[in-house]
Amino acid sequence: MELTKEQLEVQIAELNSKLTGDMFSDMDIKDEIHNLTMKLNGVKPMDSHFDCVGCGS
């Protein structure tokens, strides 16, 4: 099931509210925010059918 734009924005906002400012504890949250933002914007690495395999995140 594909998430709507609004659902993705809500998830991103919820994850942003969980950020602590500590790079190491925020790493997984920031990765998830990055993946959701890519889905929201319809972006994925060139020549890849996987989300975010080629970008190193």
CHARMM internal coordinates of N, CA and C (Angstrom, degrees):
IC EDIT
DIST 1 N 1 CA 1.4541
DIST 1 CA 1 C 1.5333
ANGL 1 N 1 CA 1 C 109.19
DIST 1 C 2 N 1.2990
ANGL 1 CA 1 C 2 N 115.84
DIHE 1 N 1 CA 1 C 2 N 128.23
DIST 2 N 2 CA 1.4554
ANGL 1 C 2 N 2 CA 122.41
DIHE 1 CA 1 C 2 N 2 CA -178.98
DIST 2 CA 2 C 1.5329
ANGL 2 N 2 CA 2 C 109.92
DIHE 1 C 2 N 2 CA 2 C -83.34
DIST 2 C 3 N 1.3196
ANGL 2 CA 2 C 3 N 115.79
DIHE 2 N 2 CA 2 C 3 N 134.28
DIST 3 N 3 CA 1.4577
ANGL 2 C 3 N 3 CA 120.46
DIHE 2 CA 2 C 3 N 3 CA 178.40
DIST 3 CA 3 C 1.5199
ANGL 3 N 3 CA 3 C 110.03
DIHE 2 C 3 N 3 CA 3 C -79.09
DIST 3 C 4 N 1.3251
ANGL 3 CA 3 C 4 N 116.43
DIHE 3 N 3 CA 3 C 4 N 147.07
DIST 4 N 4 CA 1.4606
ANGL 3 C 4 N 4 CA 120.61
DIHE 3 CA 3 C 4 N 4 CA 177.04
DIST 4 CA 4 C 1.5226
ANGL 4 N 4 CA 4 C 109.63
DIHE 3 C 4 N 4 CA 4 C -79.61
DIST 4 C 5 N 1.3199
ANGL 4 CA 4 C 5 N 115.35
DIHE 4 N 4 CA 4 C 5 N 165.27
DIST 5 N 5 CA 1.4630
ANGL 4 C 5 N 5 CA 121.22
DIHE 4 CA 4 C 5 N 5 CA 178.64
DIST 5 CA 5 C 1.5265
ANGL 5 N 5 CA 5 C 110.29
DIHE 4 C 5 N 5 CA 5 C -57.38
DIST 5 C 6 N 1.3202
ANGL 5 CA 5 C 6 N 116.59
DIHE 5 N 5 CA 5 C 6 N -41.99
DIST 6 N 6 CA 1.4634
ANGL 5 C 6 N 6 CA 121.18
DIHE 5 CA 5 C 6 N 6 CA -178.92
DIST 6 CA 6 C 1.5240
ANGL 6 N 6 CA 6 C 111.24
DIHE 5 C 6 N 6 CA 6 C -65.39
DIST 6 C 7 N 1.3310
ANGL 6 CA 6 C 7 N 117.16
DIHE 6 N 6 CA 6 C 7 N -40.21
DIST 7 N 7 CA 1.4693
ANGL 6 C 7 N 7 CA 120.80
DIHE 6 CA 6 C 7 N 7 CA 179.19
DIST 7 CA 7 C 1.5282
ANGL 7 N 7 CA 7 C 110.68
DIHE 6 C 7 N 7 CA 7 C -65.08
DIST 7 C 8 N 1.3288
ANGL 7 CA 7 C 8 N 116.52
DIHE 7 N 7 CA 7 C 8 N -40.60
DIST 8 N 8 CA 1.4627
ANGL 7 C 8 N 8 CA 120.11
DIHE 7 CA 7 C 8 N 8 CA 177.90
DIST 8 CA 8 C 1.5254
ANGL 8 N 8 CA 8 C 110.59
DIHE 7 C 8 N 8 CA 8 C -64.28
DIST 8 C 9 N 1.3446
ANGL 8 CA 8 C 9 N 116.94
DIHE 8 N 8 CA 8 C 9 N -42.92
DIST 9 N 9 CA 1.4651
ANGL 8 C 9 N 9 CA 120.35
DIHE 8 CA 8 C 9 N 9 CA 179.77
DIST 9 CA 9 C 1.5218
ANGL 9 N 9 CA 9 C 111.47
DIHE 8 C 9 N 9 CA 9 C -63.18
DIST 9 C 10 N 1.3257
ANGL 9 CA 9 C 10 N 117.88
DIHE 9 N 9 CA 9 C 10 N -38.13
DIST 10 N 10 CA 1.4635
ANGL 9 C 10 N 10 CA 122.07
DIHE 9 CA 9 C 10 N 10 CA 178.48
DIST 10 CA 10 C 1.5232
ANGL 10 N 10 CA 10 C 109.92
DIHE 9 C 10 N 10 CA 10 C -65.74
DIST 10 C 11 N 1.3318
ANGL 10 CA 10 C 11 N 117.08
DIHE 10 N 10 CA 10 C 11 N -44.14
DIST 11 N 11 CA 1.4602
ANGL 10 C 11 N 11 CA 120.31
DIHE 10 CA 10 C 11 N 11 CA 179.31
DIST 11 CA 11 C 1.5257
ANGL 11 N 11 CA 11 C 110.95
DIHE 10 C 11 N 11 CA 11 C -62.84
DIST 11 C 12 N 1.3252
ANGL 11 CA 11 C 12 N 117.26
DIHE 11 N 11 CA 11 C 12 N -41.80
DIST 12 N 12 CA 1.4665
ANGL 11 C 12 N 12 CA 121.24
DIHE 11 CA 11 C 12 N 12 CA 178.95
DIST 12 CA 12 C 1.5304
ANGL 12 N 12 CA 12 C 110.03
DIHE 11 C 12 N 12 CA 12 C -62.86
DIST 12 C 13 N 1.3280
ANGL 12 CA 12 C 13 N 117.22
DIHE 12 N 12 CA 12 C 13 N -43.82
DIST 13 N 13 CA 1.4683
ANGL 12 C 13 N 13 CA 120.98
DIHE 12 CA 12 C 13 N 13 CA 179.74
DIST 13 CA 13 C 1.5317
ANGL 13 N 13 CA 13 C 110.84
DIHE 12 C 13 N 13 CA 13 C -63.02
DIST 13 C 14 N 1.3353
ANGL 13 CA 13 C 14 N 116.65
DIHE 13 N 13 CA 13 C 14 N -41.31
DIST 14 N 14 CA 1.4623
ANGL 13 C 14 N 14 CA 120.29
DIHE 13 CA 13 C 14 N 14 CA 178.78
DIST 14 CA 14 C 1.5296
ANGL 14 N 14 CA 14 C 110.86
DIHE 13 C 14 N 14 CA 14 C -63.34
DIST 14 C 15 N 1.3280
ANGL 14 CA 14 C 15 N 116.08
DIHE 14 N 14 CA 14 C 15 N -42.81
DIST 15 N 15 CA 1.4644
ANGL 14 C 15 N 15 CA 119.48
DIHE 14 CA 14 C 15 N 15 CA 179.18
DIST 15 CA 15 C 1.5264
ANGL 15 N 15 CA 15 C 111.24
DIHE 14 C 15 N 15 CA 15 C -66.38
DIST 15 C 16 N 1.3294
ANGL 15 CA 15 C 16 N 117.55
DIHE 15 N 15 CA 15 C 16 N -40.01
DIST 16 N 16 CA 1.4665
ANGL 15 C 16 N 16 CA 120.77
DIHE 15 CA 15 C 16 N 16 CA 177.75
DIST 16 CA 16 C 1.5209
ANGL 16 N 16 CA 16 C 111.40
DIHE 15 C 16 N 16 CA 16 C -60.19
DIST 16 C 17 N 1.3377
ANGL 16 CA 16 C 17 N 117.14
DIHE 16 N 16 CA 16 C 17 N -34.27
DIST 17 N 17 CA 1.4643
ANGL 16 C 17 N 17 CA 120.04
DIHE 16 CA 16 C 17 N 17 CA -179.69
DIST 17 CA 17 C 1.5278
ANGL 17 N 17 CA 17 C 111.75
DIHE 16 C 17 N 17 CA 17 C -71.57
DIST 17 C 18 N 1.3349
ANGL 17 CA 17 C 18 N 117.75
DIHE 17 N 17 CA 17 C 18 N -16.65
DIST 18 N 18 CA 1.4622
ANGL 17 C 18 N 18 CA 122.05
DIHE 17 CA 17 C 18 N 18 CA -179.83
DIST 18 CA 18 C 1.5256
ANGL 18 N 18 CA 18 C 112.94
DIHE 17 C 18 N 18 CA 18 C -89.67
DIST 18 C 19 N 1.3276
ANGL 18 CA 18 C 19 N 117.98
DIHE 18 N 18 CA 18 C 19 N -7.77
DIST 19 N 19 CA 1.4577
ANGL 18 C 19 N 19 CA 120.69
DIHE 18 CA 18 C 19 N 19 CA -178.17
DIST 19 CA 19 C 1.5250
ANGL 19 N 19 CA 19 C 110.42
DIHE 18 C 19 N 19 CA 19 C -66.25
DIST 19 C 20 N 1.3337
ANGL 19 CA 19 C 20 N 116.18
DIHE 19 N 19 CA 19 C 20 N 137.85
DIST 20 N 20 CA 1.4650
ANGL 19 C 20 N 20 CA 121.70
DIHE 19 CA 19 C 20 N 20 CA -175.91
DIST 20 CA 20 C 1.5222
ANGL 20 N 20 CA 20 C 113.20
DIHE 19 C 20 N 20 CA 20 C -103.79
DIST 20 C 21 N 1.3266
ANGL 20 CA 20 C 21 N 116.70
DIHE 20 N 20 CA 20 C 21 N -19.49
DIST 21 N 21 CA 1.4556
ANGL 20 C 21 N 21 CA 120.30
DIHE 20 CA 20 C 21 N 21 CA -174.60
DIST 21 CA 21 C 1.5126
ANGL 21 N 21 CA 21 C 112.54
DIHE 20 C 21 N 21 CA 21 C 97.26
DIST 21 C 22 N 1.3296
ANGL 21 CA 21 C 22 N 116.64
DIHE 21 N 21 CA 21 C 22 N -10.35
DIST 22 N 22 CA 1.4597
ANGL 21 C 22 N 22 CA 121.67
DIHE 21 CA 21 C 22 N 22 CA 176.20
DIST 22 CA 22 C 1.5244
ANGL 22 N 22 CA 22 C 108.41
DIHE 21 C 22 N 22 CA 22 C -91.03
DIST 22 C 23 N 1.3306
ANGL 22 CA 22 C 23 N 115.87
DIHE 22 N 22 CA 22 C 23 N 115.31
DIST 23 N 23 CA 1.4554
ANGL 22 C 23 N 23 CA 121.62
DIHE 22 CA 22 C 23 N 23 CA -173.59
DIST 23 CA 23 C 1.5333
ANGL 23 N 23 CA 23 C 112.07
DIHE 22 C 23 N 23 CA 23 C -53.47
DIST 23 C 24 N 1.3100
ANGL 23 CA 23 C 24 N 117.67
DIHE 23 N 23 CA 23 C 24 N -43.67
DIST 24 N 24 CA 1.4608
ANGL 23 C 24 N 24 CA 120.27
DIHE 23 CA 23 C 24 N 24 CA -174.91
DIST 24 CA 24 C 1.5302
ANGL 24 N 24 CA 24 C 112.14
DIHE 23 C 24 N 24 CA 24 C -71.60
DIST 24 C 25 N 1.3067
ANGL 24 CA 24 C 25 N 117.70
DIHE 24 N 24 CA 24 C 25 N -39.71
DIST 25 N 25 CA 1.4630
ANGL 24 C 25 N 25 CA 118.52
DIHE 24 CA 24 C 25 N 25 CA 179.68
DIST 25 CA 25 C 1.5270
ANGL 25 N 25 CA 25 C 111.89
DIHE 24 C 25 N 25 CA 25 C -77.11
DIST 25 C 26 N 1.3326
ANGL 25 CA 25 C 26 N 116.84
DIHE 25 N 25 CA 25 C 26 N -22.65
DIST 26 N 26 CA 1.4684
ANGL 25 C 26 N 26 CA 121.13
DIHE 25 CA 25 C 26 N 26 CA -179.83
DIST 26 CA 26 C 1.5267
ANGL 26 N 26 CA 26 C 113.44
DIHE 25 C 26 N 26 CA 26 C -88.65
DIST 26 C 27 N 1.3223
ANGL 26 CA 26 C 27 N 118.09
DIHE 26 N 26 CA 26 C 27 N -7.87
DIST 27 N 27 CA 1.4603
ANGL 26 C 27 N 27 CA 121.42
DIHE 26 CA 26 C 27 N 27 CA -171.99
DIST 27 CA 27 C 1.5317
ANGL 27 N 27 CA 27 C 112.72
DIHE 26 C 27 N 27 CA 27 C -56.04
DIST 27 C 28 N 1.3246
ANGL 27 CA 27 C 28 N 117.58
DIHE 27 N 27 CA 27 C 28 N -48.31
DIST 28 N 28 CA 1.4667
ANGL 27 C 28 N 28 CA 120.29
DIHE 27 CA 27 C 28 N 28 CA -178.73
DIST 28 CA 28 C 1.5238
ANGL 28 N 28 CA 28 C 111.46
DIHE 27 C 28 N 28 CA 28 C -66.96
DIST 28 C 29 N 1.3276
ANGL 28 CA 28 C 29 N 116.60
DIHE 28 N 28 CA 28 C 29 N -38.61
DIST 29 N 29 CA 1.4646
ANGL 28 C 29 N 29 CA 120.63
DIHE 28 CA 28 C 29 N 29 CA 178.91
DIST 29 CA 29 C 1.5172
ANGL 29 N 29 CA 29 C 109.89
DIHE 28 C 29 N 29 CA 29 C -64.61
DIST 29 C 30 N 1.3290
ANGL 29 CA 29 C 30 N 117.38
DIHE 29 N 29 CA 29 C 30 N -44.91
DIST 30 N 30 CA 1.4617
ANGL 29 C 30 N 30 CA 120.81
DIHE 29 CA 29 C 30 N 30 CA 179.80
DIST 30 CA 30 C 1.5264
ANGL 30 N 30 CA 30 C 111.18
DIHE 29 C 30 N 30 CA 30 C -64.11
DIST 30 C 31 N 1.3158
ANGL 30 CA 30 C 31 N 117.54
DIHE 30 N 30 CA 30 C 31 N -35.51
DIST 31 N 31 CA 1.4581
ANGL 30 C 31 N 31 CA 121.11
DIHE 30 CA 30 C 31 N 31 CA 177.19
DIST 31 CA 31 C 1.5225
ANGL 31 N 31 CA 31 C 110.30
DIHE 30 C 31 N 31 CA 31 C -64.15
DIST 31 C 32 N 1.3153
ANGL 31 CA 31 C 32 N 116.52
DIHE 31 N 31 CA 31 C 32 N -43.41
DIST 32 N 32 CA 1.4588
ANGL 31 C 32 N 32 CA 120.37
DIHE 31 CA 31 C 32 N 32 CA 179.19
DIST 32 CA 32 C 1.5305
ANGL 32 N 32 CA 32 C 110.90
DIHE 31 C 32 N 32 CA 32 C -66.28
DIST 32 C 33 N 1.3392
ANGL 32 CA 32 C 33 N 117.15
DIHE 32 N 32 CA 32 C 33 N -40.52
DIST 33 N 33 CA 1.4675
ANGL 32 C 33 N 33 CA 120.93
DIHE 32 CA 32 C 33 N 33 CA 175.88
DIST 33 CA 33 C 1.5237
ANGL 33 N 33 CA 33 C 109.83
DIHE 32 C 33 N 33 CA 33 C -59.66
DIST 33 C 34 N 1.3321
ANGL 33 CA 33 C 34 N 116.61
DIHE 33 N 33 CA 33 C 34 N -43.90
DIST 34 N 34 CA 1.4576
ANGL 33 C 34 N 34 CA 121.53
DIHE 33 CA 33 C 34 N 34 CA 179.49
DIST 34 CA 34 C 1.5297
ANGL 34 N 34 CA 34 C 110.83
DIHE 33 C 34 N 34 CA 34 C -59.95
DIST 34 C 35 N 1.3256
ANGL 34 CA 34 C 35 N 117.09
DIHE 34 N 34 CA 34 C 35 N -46.35
DIST 35 N 35 CA 1.4615
ANGL 34 C 35 N 35 CA 120.94
DIHE 34 CA 34 C 35 N 35 CA -179.79
DIST 35 CA 35 C 1.5281
ANGL 35 N 35 CA 35 C 111.62
DIHE 34 C 35 N 35 CA 35 C -63.83
DIST 35 C 36 N 1.3216
ANGL 35 CA 35 C 36 N 117.36
DIHE 35 N 35 CA 35 C 36 N -42.16
DIST 36 N 36 CA 1.4675
ANGL 35 C 36 N 36 CA 120.41
DIHE 35 CA 35 C 36 N 36 CA 178.71
DIST 36 CA 36 C 1.5278
ANGL 36 N 36 CA 36 C 111.25
DIHE 35 C 36 N 36 CA 36 C -66.67
DIST 36 C 37 N 1.3313
ANGL 36 CA 36 C 37 N 116.77
DIHE 36 N 36 CA 36 C 37 N -38.06
DIST 37 N 37 CA 1.4610
ANGL 36 C 37 N 37 CA 120.94
DIHE 36 CA 36 C 37 N 37 CA 178.91
DIST 37 CA 37 C 1.5268
ANGL 37 N 37 CA 37 C 110.11
DIHE 36 C 37 N 37 CA 37 C -64.90
DIST 37 C 38 N 1.3269
ANGL 37 CA 37 C 38 N 116.55
DIHE 37 N 37 CA 37 C 38 N -39.15
DIST 38 N 38 CA 1.4586
ANGL 37 C 38 N 38 CA 119.48
DIHE 37 CA 37 C 38 N 38 CA 177.25
DIST 38 CA 38 C 1.5251
ANGL 38 N 38 CA 38 C 110.69
DIHE 37 C 38 N 38 CA 38 C -63.45
DIST 38 C 39 N 1.3354
ANGL 38 CA 38 C 39 N 117.37
DIHE 38 N 38 CA 38 C 39 N -41.61
DIST 39 N 39 CA 1.4650
ANGL 38 C 39 N 39 CA 120.54
DIHE 38 CA 38 C 39 N 39 CA 176.98
DIST 39 CA 39 C 1.5203
ANGL 39 N 39 CA 39 C 110.43
DIHE 38 C 39 N 39 CA 39 C -63.88
DIST 39 C 40 N 1.3378
ANGL 39 CA 39 C 40 N 116.21
DIHE 39 N 39 CA 39 C 40 N -42.50
DIST 40 N 40 CA 1.4598
ANGL 39 C 40 N 40 CA 121.31
DIHE 39 CA 39 C 40 N 40 CA -179.51
DIST 40 CA 40 C 1.5255
ANGL 40 N 40 CA 40 C 110.92
DIHE 39 C 40 N 40 CA 40 C -60.02
DIST 40 C 41 N 1.3287
ANGL 40 CA 40 C 41 N 116.53
DIHE 40 N 40 CA 40 C 41 N -40.64
DIST 41 N 41 CA 1.4555
ANGL 40 C 41 N 41 CA 121.35
DIHE 40 CA 40 C 41 N 41 CA -177.23
DIST 41 CA 41 C 1.5223
ANGL 41 N 41 CA 41 C 113.18
DIHE 40 C 41 N 41 CA 41 C -90.80
DIST 41 C 42 N 1.3293
ANGL 41 CA 41 C 42 N 116.92
DIHE 41 N 41 CA 41 C 42 N -1.44
DIST 42 N 42 CA 1.4589
ANGL 41 C 42 N 42 CA 120.21
DIHE 41 CA 41 C 42 N 42 CA 179.69
DIST 42 CA 42 C 1.5152
ANGL 42 N 42 CA 42 C 112.69
DIHE 41 C 42 N 42 CA 42 C 68.51
DIST 42 C 43 N 1.3211
ANGL 42 CA 42 C 43 N 116.75
DIHE 42 N 42 CA 42 C 43 N 32.78
DIST 43 N 43 CA 1.4634
ANGL 42 C 43 N 43 CA 121.89
DIHE 42 CA 42 C 43 N 43 CA -176.41
DIST 43 CA 43 C 1.5192
ANGL 43 N 43 CA 43 C 109.45
DIHE 42 C 43 N 43 CA 43 C -109.29
DIST 43 C 44 N 1.3159
ANGL 43 CA 43 C 44 N 116.00
DIHE 43 N 43 CA 43 C 44 N 139.96
DIST 44 N 44 CA 1.4496
ANGL 43 C 44 N 44 CA 121.70
DIHE 43 CA 43 C 44 N 44 CA 169.93
DIST 44 CA 44 C 1.5208
ANGL 44 N 44 CA 44 C 107.33
DIHE 43 C 44 N 44 CA 44 C -150.91
DIST 44 C 45 N 1.3139
ANGL 44 CA 44 C 45 N 117.41
DIHE 44 N 44 CA 44 C 45 N 159.13
DIST 45 N 45 CA 1.4608
ANGL 44 C 45 N 45 CA 119.94
DIHE 44 CA 44 C 45 N 45 CA -178.67
DIST 45 CA 45 C 1.5223
ANGL 45 N 45 CA 45 C 111.45
DIHE 44 C 45 N 45 CA 45 C -55.36
DIST 45 C 46 N 1.3343
ANGL 45 CA 45 C 46 N 115.85
DIHE 45 N 45 CA 45 C 46 N 143.42
DIST 46 N 46 CA 1.4590
ANGL 45 C 46 N 46 CA 120.42
DIHE 45 CA 45 C 46 N 46 CA 178.62
DIST 46 CA 46 C 1.5215
ANGL 46 N 46 CA 46 C 109.79
DIHE 45 C 46 N 46 CA 46 C -61.05
DIST 46 C 47 N 1.3183
ANGL 46 CA 46 C 47 N 116.35
DIHE 46 N 46 CA 46 C 47 N 147.92
DIST 47 N 47 CA 1.4634
ANGL 46 C 47 N 47 CA 123.17
DIHE 46 CA 46 C 47 N 47 CA 177.90
DIST 47 CA 47 C 1.5188
ANGL 47 N 47 CA 47 C 112.38
DIHE 46 C 47 N 47 CA 47 C 58.25
DIST 47 C 48 N 1.3096
ANGL 47 CA 47 C 48 N 117.69
DIHE 47 N 47 CA 47 C 48 N 31.08
DIST 48 N 48 CA 1.4564
ANGL 47 C 48 N 48 CA 120.69
DIHE 47 CA 47 C 48 N 48 CA 179.84
DIST 48 CA 48 C 1.5242
ANGL 48 N 48 CA 48 C 109.76
DIHE 47 C 48 N 48 CA 48 C -137.95
DIST 48 C 49 N 1.3166
ANGL 48 CA 48 C 49 N 116.25
DIHE 48 N 48 CA 48 C 49 N 133.58
DIST 49 N 49 CA 1.4568
ANGL 48 C 49 N 49 CA 119.59
DIHE 48 CA 48 C 49 N 49 CA 173.36
DIST 49 CA 49 C 1.5223
ANGL 49 N 49 CA 49 C 110.43
DIHE 48 C 49 N 49 CA 49 C -94.89
DIST 49 C 50 N 1.3403
ANGL 49 CA 49 C 50 N 116.55
DIHE 49 N 49 CA 49 C 50 N -3.07
DIST 50 N 50 CA 1.4558
ANGL 49 C 50 N 50 CA 121.83
DIHE 49 CA 49 C 50 N 50 CA 174.89
DIST 50 CA 50 C 1.5085
ANGL 50 N 50 CA 50 C 109.94
DIHE 49 C 50 N 50 CA 50 C -93.85
DIST 50 C 51 N 1.3177
ANGL 50 CA 50 C 51 N 116.90
DIHE 50 N 50 CA 50 C 51 N 143.77
DIST 51 N 51 CA 1.4572
ANGL 50 C 51 N 51 CA 120.42
DIHE 50 CA 50 C 51 N 51 CA 174.78
DIST 51 CA 51 C 1.5137
ANGL 51 N 51 CA 51 C 109.26
DIHE 50 C 51 N 51 CA 51 C -76.83
DIST 51 C 52 N 1.3091
ANGL 51 CA 51 C 52 N 116.71
DIHE 51 N 51 CA 51 C 52 N 121.30
DIST 52 N 52 CA 1.4440
ANGL 51 C 52 N 52 CA 124.11
DIHE 51 CA 51 C 52 N 52 CA 167.88
DIST 52 CA 52 C 1.5234
ANGL 52 N 52 CA 52 C 116.16
DIHE 51 C 52 N 52 CA 52 C 69.21
DIST 52 C 53 N 1.3268
ANGL 52 CA 52 C 53 N 118.73
DIHE 52 N 52 CA 52 C 53 N 20.12
DIST 53 N 53 CA 1.4479
ANGL 52 C 53 N 53 CA 120.26
DIHE 52 CA 52 C 53 N 53 CA 177.98
DIST 53 CA 53 C 1.5199
ANGL 53 N 53 CA 53 C 110.09
DIHE 52 C 53 N 53 CA 53 C -74.24
DIST 53 C 54 N 1.3264
ANGL 53 CA 53 C 54 N 117.41
DIHE 53 N 53 CA 53 C 54 N -39.19
DIST 54 N 54 CA 1.4500
ANGL 53 C 54 N 54 CA 121.23
DIHE 53 CA 53 C 54 N 54 CA -173.08
DIST 54 CA 54 C 1.5130
ANGL 54 N 54 CA 54 C 115.56
DIHE 53 C 54 N 54 CA 54 C -85.86
DIST 54 C 55 N 1.3222
ANGL 54 CA 54 C 55 N 119.11
DIHE 54 N 54 CA 54 C 55 N -10.06
DIST 55 N 55 CA 1.4657
ANGL 54 C 55 N 55 CA 119.23
DIHE 54 CA 54 C 55 N 55 CA -172.76
DIST 55 CA 55 C 1.5296
ANGL 55 N 55 CA 55 C 112.88
DIHE 54 C 55 N 55 CA 55 C -93.47
DIST 55 C 56 N 1.3086
ANGL 55 CA 55 C 56 N 118.50
DIHE 55 N 55 CA 55 C 56 N -8.29
DIST 56 N 56 CA 1.4556
ANGL 55 C 56 N 56 CA 120.50
DIHE 55 CA 55 C 56 N 56 CA 176.40
DIST 56 CA 56 C 1.5088
ANGL 56 N 56 CA 56 C 114.71
DIHE 55 C 56 N 56 CA 56 C 87.43
DIST 56 C 57 N 1.3047
ANGL 56 CA 56 C 57 N 118.67
DIHE 56 N 56 CA 56 C 57 N 4.21
DIST 57 N 57 CA 1.4668
ANGL 56 C 57 N 57 CA 119.91
DIHE 56 CA 56 C 57 N 57 CA 179.07
DIST 57 CA 57 C 1.5093
ANGL 57 N 57 CA 57 C 110.86
DIHE 56 C 57 N 57 CA 57 C -81.60
END
COOR INIT
IC SEED 1 N 1 CA 1 C
IC BUILD
